[in-house]
Amino acid sequence: MPSANYEDPQAWKAWGEQMKEWGQRMSQQCGGPGGRRCGGRGGWSGPPGMGGGWRRWAGQGQPAWGANGQHDGAWEGRGGHKVNRARIVKSPSDTIIASPSETVHIQVELRNHTHWPYKPGCQFVGLFNATLKDVLEEVKMPVEQVPAMTNYTLSVPLKIKANATPCELAEGAKEFYEAMFSLQGPKGFAFGETVAVKLRVIPKLEDVEIYTRVMQLIEAHPEGHYAFEEALAAFKEAGYDAKRTITLIKAKREQGAKKVAEETQTLGGGKTDKKKSGDDSDDIYA
């Protein structure tokens, strides 16, 4: 910019012409308008070609590319790139139910949706607030060097503390706790999408008490014709809640009936096709 007289319009005009001429020279040298730009972060990266320009020598004179043409290590990034480092493919949608001192495992499928592999030292960690820290043991699970554009699944253990407060006894009688998790780079910076899990902590019951409650539920609802094994499994899955147990049994029965109907329809369709073909022989070698 003009340094002699900031208020002189002619000086500003001359400076603008100089910048325009410089931009045209860069365009001719680098094959693009105003020089080649580096991604969404801006800045001229030098002449075209893999690893060209000042970026090639960033990091104590080391090239940014490996000998095989692949990126050496991961950059945790920012914005969309940072989120794409760990996209959620599948995570628990149902409420996880557990009692104090129990350990449950959750399955989380993620995707490294970038062209950079993970650096060594990445972890899957819990982002717990003060309440969750009193409920769950710390979660810090090492994650291997996931290749670029790859899906992977984590089996994450959640250890409920022995003195964890059940949801029904917590302040405000919570229906569930919400636990948050994220990927963390070797320098401690979080990246990727945040995984949210609903956790319902229930009081720990002895087997005798569980069986007694199941029998009481069956006797209180004779119209349901509940089998003991059916009611017991649903009772545990529903977190020892009688109303949820009945709802769960109905849902499972409807799902089972639908599956049987679909299988019957498939078998019936096969028989019909056979009759239409006119082949009534039972000899498979005929």
C-alpha positions in Angstrom: 0.0 0.0 0.0 1.2 3.6 -0.5 3.5 4.7 2.3 4.2 8.3 1.3 0.7 9.8 1.4 -2.3 7.8 2.6 -4.7 10.5 1.5 -3.5 10.8 -2.1 -6.1 9.1 -4.4 -3.5 8.7 -7.2 -1.1 6.9 -4.9 -3.9 4.4 -4.0 -4.8 3.9 -7.7 -1.1 3.2 -8.6 -0.8 0.7 -5.7 -4.0 -1.1 -7.0 -2.5 -1.4 -10.5 0.7 -2.9 -9.0 -1.4 -5.5 -7.1 -3.4 -6.3 -10.2 -0.2 -6.8 -12.2 1.3 -9.0 -9.5 -1.9 -11.2 -9.4 -1.7 -11.7 -13.2 2.0 -12.8 -13.0 1.1 -15.3 -10.2 -1.8 -16.6 -12.3 0.5 -17.2 -15.3 3.2 -18.9 -13.2 0.9 -21.2 -11.1 -1.9 -22.1 -13.6 -4.7 -20.5 -11.7 -6.3 -17.1 -10.9 -4.2 -15.3 -8.3 -2.0 -18.3 -7.6 -3.0 -21.8 -6.4 -4.8 -21.8 -3.1 -4.5 -24.4 -0.4 -8.0 -25.8 0.5 -10.3 -23.8 2.7 -7.6 -22.3 4.8 -6.3 -19.9 2.2 -2.7 -18.9 1.4 -0.6 -19.5 -1.7 1.1 -22.9 -1.7 3.6 -22.5 -4.4 3.9 -24.1 -7.8 1.6 -27.0 -8.7 2.6 -30.6 -8.0 2.4 -33.0 -5.0 3.9 -31.4 -1.9 5.0 -28.3 -3.9 5.4 -24.8 -2.3 6.2 -23.9 1.3 3.9 -26.6 2.7 6.3 -29.3 1.5 9.0 -28.1 3.9 6.7 -27.3 6.8 7.7 -29.1 10.0 11.5 -28.9 10.4 12.2 -29.4 6.7 10.3 -32.7 6.4 8.0 -33.2 3.4 4.2 -33.3 4.0 3.8 -36.5 2.0 5.3 -39.9 2.5 7.3 -41.9 -0.1 4.1 -43.8 -1.2 2.2 -40.6 -2.0 0.1 -40.8 1.2 -0.2 -38.3 4.0 2.1 -39.0 6.9 -0.1 -39.0 10.0 -3.3 -37.1 10.8 -4.1 -33.4 11.1 -7.0 -33.0 13.5 -8.2 -30.1 11.5 -11.0 -27.6 11.9 -14.5 -27.1 10.7 -15.9 -29.7 8.4 -12.6 -31.6 8.2 -12.5 -31.9 12.0 -16.0 -33.4 12.1 -15.3 -35.8 9.2 -12.4 -37.3 11.1 -14.9 -39.4 13.1 -18.4 -39.6 11.6 -21.0 -41.6 13.5 -22.3 -44.6 11.4 -24.1 -46.3 14.3 -24.5 -45.8 18.0 -26.8 -47.0 20.7 -30.3 -45.6 20.2 -32.0 -47.5 23.1 -31.5 -46.7 26.7 -28.7 -48.7 28.3 -29.8 -50.2 31.6 -27.4 -51.2 34.4 -27.0 -51.3 38.2 -24.2 -50.1 40.5 -21.0 -52.1 40.2 -22.0 -53.5 36.8 -20.1 -53.1 33.5 -21.9 -52.8 30.2 -20.4 -52.6 26.7 -21.7 -50.3 24.0 -21.0 -50.7 20.3 -20.1 -47.6 18.4 -19.4 -47.6 14.7 -17.5 -44.6 13.3 -15.9 -43.6 10.0 -12.7 -41.7 9.3 -14.2 -39.8 6.4 -11.0 -38.0 5.4 -7.9 -38.9 3.4 -5.7 -38.8 6.5 -5.0 -41.8 8.8 -5.2 -41.3 12.6 -2.1 -40.4 14.4 -0.7 -42.8 17.1 -2.1 -41.9 20.5 -5.7 -41.2 19.7 -8.3 -42.1 22.3 -12.1 -42.5 22.7 -12.9 -40.6 25.9 -15.9 -39.7 28.1 -16.9 -36.1 28.3 -18.5 -36.4 31.7 -19.9 -33.5 33.8 -19.8 -33.5 37.6 -22.9 -35.7 37.8 -21.7 -38.3 35.4 -18.3 -38.5 37.1 -20.2 -39.7 40.2 -21.9 -42.4 38.1 -19.3 -43.8 35.7 -15.7 -44.7 35.9 -13.4 -42.7 33.6 -13.5 -43.8 30.0 -10.2 -43.6 28.1 -10.0 -46.2 25.3 -7.0 -46.3 23.0 -7.8 -46.2 19.3 -5.5 -47.7 16.6 -4.3 -45.8 13.6 -7.4 -46.0 11.5 -6.7 -45.7 7.7 -8.2 -43.0 5.6 -11.9 -43.5 4.4 -12.4 -46.4 6.7 -15.3 -47.6 9.0 -14.4 -49.1 12.4 -16.3 -50.4 15.5 -15.4 -49.8 19.1 -16.7 -51.9 22.0 -16.6 -49.5 24.9 -16.9 -50.7 28.5 -19.0 -48.6 30.8 -18.3 -49.3 34.5 -21.0 -48.1 36.9 -19.6 -47.0 40.2 -20.6 -48.9 43.3 -22.0 -45.8 44.9 -23.8 -44.5 41.8 -27.2 -43.0 42.5 -30.0 -44.7 40.6 -32.0 -42.5 38.3 -35.2 -42.7 40.2 -33.4 -41.5 43.4 -31.4 -38.7 41.6 -32.3 -35.1 42.0 -35.4 -34.4 39.8 -36.0 -38.2 39.4 -34.2 -38.5 36.1 -35.4 -41.0 33.6 -31.8 -41.5 32.4 -28.4 -40.0 32.4 -26.9 -38.7 29.2 -23.3 -39.7 28.7 -21.2 -37.9 26.0 -18.1 -39.4 24.3 -15.7 -38.1 21.6 -12.4 -38.9 19.9 -9.3 -37.2 21.2 -6.0 -36.6 19.4 -2.5 -37.2 20.9 -2.3 -33.6 22.0 -5.7 -33.7 23.8 -7.8 -32.0 21.2 -11.3 -33.4 20.5 -12.3 -34.2 17.0 -15.2 -35.9 15.1 -18.9 -36.1 16.0 -19.9 -36.4 19.7 -21.5 -39.7 20.7 -24.5 -39.4 23.1 -25.7 -42.5 25.1 -28.7 -42.7 27.4 -27.9 -44.6 30.6 -30.5 -45.6 33.1 -29.1 -46.7 36.4 -31.4 -48.9 38.5 -31.1 -50.3 42.0 -29.4 -53.7 42.3 -31.9 -56.4 43.2 -31.2 -59.9 44.5 -32.4 -62.9 42.4 -35.1 -63.8 45.0 -36.6 -60.4 44.8 -36.6 -60.4 41.0 -38.4 -63.7 40.8 -40.9 -62.6 43.4 -41.7 -59.4 41.4 -42.0 -61.4 38.2 -44.5 -63.8 39.7 -46.5 -60.9 41.1 -46.6 -59.3 37.6 -47.8 -62.6 36.0 -50.5 -63.1 38.7 -51.7 -59.4 38.3 -52.2 -59.8 34.5 -53.7 -63.3 33.9 -55.1 -62.1 30.6 -51.6 -61.8 29.2 -50.8 -65.5 29.6 -47.2 -64.6 30.3 -44.7 -67.5 30.6 -42.2 -67.1 33.5 -39.1 -67.1 31.2 -40.7 -64.6 28.9 -41.6 -62.2 31.7 -38.3 -62.6 33.5 -36.2 -61.7 30.4 -38.5 -58.7 29.7 -38.5 -57.6 33.3 -34.7 -57.4 33.4 -34.5 -55.7 30.0 -37.1 -53.1 31.1 -35.0 -52.3 34.2 -37.4 -54.0 36.7 -40.3 -51.7 35.6 -43.6 -53.6 35.5 -45.3 -51.2 33.0 -42.4 -51.2 30.6 -42.2 -55.0 31.0 -45.7 -55.5 29.7 -45.1 -53.0 26.8 -41.9 -54.8 25.9 -43.6 -58.2 25.9 -46.4 -57.0 23.6 -43.8 -55.4 21.2 -41.8 -58.6 21.1 -44.9 -60.8 20.5 -46.0 -58.5 17.6 -42.5 -58.6 16.1 -42.5 -62.4 16.3 -46.0 -62.7 14.8 -44.9 -60.4 11.9 -41.8 -62.5 11.3 -43.8 -65.7 11.2 -46.4 -64.2 8.8 -43.6 -63.1 6.4 -42.0 -66.5 6.5 -45.3 -68.2 5.8 -46.0 -65.9 3.0 -42.6 -66.6 1.5 -43.1 -70.4 1.7 -46.6 -70.1 0.3 -45.4 -68.1 -2.6 -42.8 -70.8 -3.4 -45.4 -73.5 -3.4 -47.6 -71.4 -5.7 -44.8 -70.9 -8.2 -44.1 -74.7 -8.2 -47.7 -75.5 -9.0 -47.8 -73.0 -11.8 -44.7 -74.5 -13.3 -46.6 -77.9 -13.5 -43.8 -79.8 -11.8 -45.4 -82.1 -9.1 -42.5 -84.6 -9.0 -40.8 -85.1 -5.7 -37.7 -86.6 -7.4 -35.0 -84.0 -7.3 -33.1 -85.8 -10.1 -36.1 -86.1 -12.4 
